[in-house]
Amino acid sequence: MNKIHAEFISKLERHYGKYDPNTNKFESTSNSKIARDLFYSDSQFSRLINNTASEGELTRALRNVQRLLDVNELRGKVKKLGEKPSDSFFSNKKYLFGIGLLLLACILATYMITRSNETIDQTEELSEETRYEMLRWGFENNYVKPYVRLKELPEDCYYPCYKYQGKWKLKEEYKIPFFRERNGFHYVAKEVVMYARCMDERDDRGESFEGYEYQKHEIWYDKREVPIDSFLTKDANPKLISSYMNSNFEDDPNYVKIAYVHTFFKTEFSIDGEQIQRSGKAIGRDIEFVPQEVLEKEAVSAKLLNELKSETNSIAKNLLDDFSKPITCNPTMAPNVDFNQIKEGDVLSFDCQFSTGRFLVDYNKSYIFTDQYISTFCR
């Protein structure tokens, strides 16, 4: 057992109990569970635990285990604070949520750093539930309460963001064609789950709130390689034509789904009277290819499949960087002029622009309110 591997095992033992070298297992937890905790596939963790991984992989894994230990130390502190009497709990609310955000940041950072050190062409990937679970934990747990509560509102009840707190989802999918050397690639926004909370750390009387999003989107390829101009109007400020936006790639044999794009995104909202401004930026992103056996069933050659994967890698490294830049959106009208009347089922709809090569493509992103934290209103 080399020195790095020995230290890797030693750190894991601090959290998962004694290690049995004969079975390559820990006494309290299965290897599959540990792999998920570290954001590895079972086969990747097997290489690490069996000391068949490269020195670089072991070194990165060692750092990931240390982050896991740090996260659990913070989680323990949060739990102790949460077990204190309620008066103490409320007096430490901002401190608690600060630790909670730090926990979430550590978890996301560990995940993104782990994924960034792997090749994109993975055959074993984390499930969507595992990715979403990382975000959900930050807002649905017994220790950290990120939302402003009814009893914490000012006496005059002017705190507009309080009714926006809770879970929002993407109302309708949208599509964006990529402008690049090879035609035929399209980006489809399929799913978004966003947790919104008042930014009570700001002294702005509740006129801002933020959302943490998990997004699952897709990259598709059009076998006909139709040019991007075919999907745009012909005027001076081209927009995506309605027939393109209303099309369903799933039902069209000309389109092949190549990969999924998983993104963590942070959005800030500013309430200005009847209008709401939106800005935001990606925290991190990774690409998951559709399984090879599924792609092989499509009417494309093995040579073309390899080319498509290479092109998708290029898109991930270059064009998707535009999604990491601060977004450009027009303000939208608040669902209700009286913020006390905001309710589940309300929609926040933003008209935005995305830069793809030389084109500025307009698209609409709408959130629908599905789970409101405070359903009553302040009196």
PyMOL commands that set and color helices and strands:
alter all, ss='L'
color gray80, all
select helices_A, chain A and resi 3-16+31-37+42-49+55-82+86-91+93-116+128-139+150-152+160-164+228-231+242-245+249-251+292-295+302-317+319-324+339-341
alter helices_A, ss='H'
color red, helices_A
select strands_A, chain A and resi 19-20+25-26+166-170+174-177+185-198+208-222+255-272+275-289+328-329+332-333+347-356+359-372
alter strands_A, ss='S'
color yellow, strands_A
deselect
rebuild
show_as cartoon
